Amino acid sequence: MLNISGIQEGYVLDHIKAGMSLRIYHDLKLDKLTKGTVAIIMNAVSNKMGTKDIIKVECPVDAIDLDILGYIDHNITVNIIKDDKIIEKRALTLPKEIRNVIKCKNPRCITSIEQELDQVFFLSDPATETYRCKYCETAYNK
């Protein structure tokens, strides 16, 4: 029997497509959390999805950038926890701007030369989920 205790303050990310939790773990930089606990449950049985992943993060609620989650999959359920209770269920949307999640594929882009520049993309077409590089306008489709 699997037993993962409750959390005082943090997030429960539910309805993650099976196999996507490790990408989310790295993109949210959960490995850089100095305080807190992260539990990843992979391939859990789900009536809605067949199988799913779940991530439980015990940390201050302002420690995670939820815009990154909206880019990865805006169908993820975000439960915000305080004092061992769900205080809010947050719906995700495609973010208007993302930083350092994807890299520009244009070899002539300034970000290919200037390594310290942030990789910044803005949402140019929500219908097709197309993002464009802030510097060279190269399109990137999810």
Secondary structure, DSSP 8 states (H G I E B T S, - for coil): -------SEEEEEEEEETT-HHHHHHHTTGGG-SS-EEEEEEEEEETTTEEEEEEEEES-TTSS-HHHHHHH-TT-EEEEEETTEEEEEE-----SEEESSS----TTSHHHH-TTS--EEEEEETTTTEEEETTT--EEE-
